[in-house]
Amino acid sequence: MARKDERIAIIGGGFSGLVIGDGLQRKGYKNVTIFEKETRLGGKLHSIFYRGKSYELGAIFGLPTYSHLDNLMKRLGIKVDGPKLSRTNYNSDGQKVMPIAKEELGGFLEEMDRLPKVLSKYKSLESASIKGLEPSLMVPFSEWCDMHDFKVLKTIYLHYFTIFGLGDIDEVPALYVLRIMSYEHLMCFMKIPQFYTWKEGTSTLADHLGQGIKDIRLGQGVKDISKSALGSLQLETQYEVLEFDKLIITAPLDQFSHLGFWEEDIRECLRSIKYQDFNVYAFIVDKVPKGCGCILDNLDPNRKGHIIIWDSRWNQPSGEGMVTLYAYNPPKDSRKPPLDYLKDDLARLGIKSARLYQAKAWKHCPYVDTQTLQNGFYDKMEASQGRNNIYFAGEVMSMLSIENTIWYANDLLDRFF
């Protein structure tokens, strides 16, 4: 029987940590503390402001198919009141292009008709926690597409997965692509939905959750975790050492791989986590491009460093304004500074004299490779939940999206608290 007076620490004040902290309090837990090393809440819910309007340095929008997000917003009284977003595809010279060629439309319709029948065979996609993972979901997504003869859909998924900084489909296992971009979410994109945006930015979600959580320690990173002689957990920050009964880690898990009490298989799991190096840049420009533009040419792995998305967010009058640009890191052997890639791209789009306003480099979309999945990564991680009174959440467990974060957080609370 859970004791409601247990001292519970949450490491990470991103969206996952906030949803879990809020959920614990709603379940009646009285001693919940969130530690966040930054001086702001929200993680990738990172909105900034310029001339009174919000812009995004992280997540951009939600989808109408996000039912868990819908429930959260209703409970918190959050309205969808942000700007309308529309997506247009371009080549690197700024010319509009179609995402698929006309001669491929017949094959596309046939593949879309087959997709739900194929996905219905993968039962591991139906639960929040990953269990009973089918072997074919462990291979790179492009290989999974070949297995099922999805030629056109491979390109479509590339446009909706790789373009948001989620990785190369020749490397990232199918598990991640299909959990982040489910059939329902893919269809929502295809129908050109009214994306969920917020006037004050995605940080609105973090702000509302944070207001209801009693004990949040901003600017306090957890440097070390150890077990006391009495079995409690001691968390050391740069300021103090505190004792807790239980711990939930929602921050990037690999940064805790050094802890001495892990069993070797968990230590190896944590060390195996990989990331995408994905960056967001806010530029002040004299001529703001309209809407949200996706440069499909730049999805090629050999084009890393170039703009893959621009987003002007608001329908601004002509003249100076802000545009946000999204790009992977340039190749490691490149001698060209990252901003030179972006300014060259902007010049090709007819935009000159761009001035960098803010930027954010993300360790984005954590994943493990095929071999690590085959070695039972998620079986080991889920079996370790609660061992030493420590629980795992966050992106590598939930699969990144706003919707999946809420889904996994609620599932973790239902199973263990």
Secondary structure, DSSP 8 states (H G I E B T S, - for coil): ---TT-EEEEE--BHHHHHHHHHHHHTT--EEEEEESSSSSBTT--EEEETTEEEESS---B-TT-HHHHHHHHHHT----S----EEEE-TTS-B--SS-GGGHHHHHHHHHHHHHHHTT-GGGGSSS--S--GGGGSBHHHHHHHTT-HHHHHHHHHHHGGGT---TTTSBHHHHHHHS-HHHHHHHHT----B--TT-THHHHHHHHHT-SEEEET--EEEEEE-TTS-EEEEESS-EEEESEEEE-S-GGGGTT-TTS-HHHHHHHHT-EEEEEEEEEEEESS---SEEEEGGGGSGGGTTS-SEEE--S---SSSEEEEEEEE---TT--S-HHHHHHHHHHHTT--S-EEEEEEEEEEEEE--HHHHHTTHHHHHHHTTTGGGEEE-SHHHHTSSHHHHHHHHHHHHHHH-
